[in-house]
Amino acid sequence: MEIRRFKDEDAQAVSEVIRTTIRISNTKDYPVELMDELIASETPEAVLGRASWTHFYVVLDEGKIIGCGAIGPYWGKEDESSLFTIFVLPEYQGKGVGRSIIDTLEKDEYFIRAKRIKIPASITGVPFYLKMGYDYKNGITTPDEEHLIRLEKYREIR
């Protein structure tokens, strides 16, 4: 397994990883129609757009992209960042790939400079993020109007 920074030519494969994961993993927690809308929006162009303002990483297994994750500034703030687009193909889930993505993102400069890191998490992803040390923002454990659960982690800057 290898983790490296995203390259523009990865956009199609990353889009497919995201769409496949949503289709298989997230539909158990959300209405199919909502997931169909999300799948339709996760185009290669959307991936390229996100990669243009975040530090975006991909995970490869024998040259095949099997996962991804990104970190970026939270609304342009220097001391707050957010994790985005963390997806692992279903057949690789539970094998340490997600943990490797989080470890990579937590070594990135956007993480290191931040006092607080936020995650707009799917219902599906919450148990994983809780294991990674993130907690419910303001104690709210239910999805918001965007169908996401807001998580965060505080860290001390030295």
Secondary structure as GFF3:
##gff-version 3
##sequence-region A 1 158
A	DSSP	beta_strand	2	5	.	.	.	ID=ss1
A	DSSP	three_ten_helix	8	10	.	.	.	ID=ss2
A	DSSP	alpha_helix	11	25	.	.	.	ID=ss3
A	DSSP	three_ten_helix	26	28	.	.	.	ID=ss4
A	DSSP	alpha_helix	32	41	.	.	.	ID=ss5
A	DSSP	alpha_helix	44	51	.	.	.	ID=ss6
A	DSSP	beta_strand	55	61	.	.	.	ID=ss7
A	DSSP	beta_strand	64	73	.	.	.	ID=ss8
A	DSSP	beta_strand	80	88	.	.	.	ID=ss9
A	DSSP	three_ten_helix	90	92	.	.	.	ID=ss10
A	DSSP	alpha_helix	97	105	.	.	.	ID=ss11
A	DSSP	alpha_helix	109	112	.	.	.	ID=ss12
A	DSSP	beta_strand	116	121	.	.	.	ID=ss13
A	DSSP	alpha_helix	126	131	.	.	.	ID=ss14
A	DSSP	beta_strand	135	136	.	.	.	ID=ss15
A	DSSP	three_ten_helix	137	139	.	.	.	ID=ss16
A	DSSP	beta_strand	149	154	.	.	.	ID=ss17
###
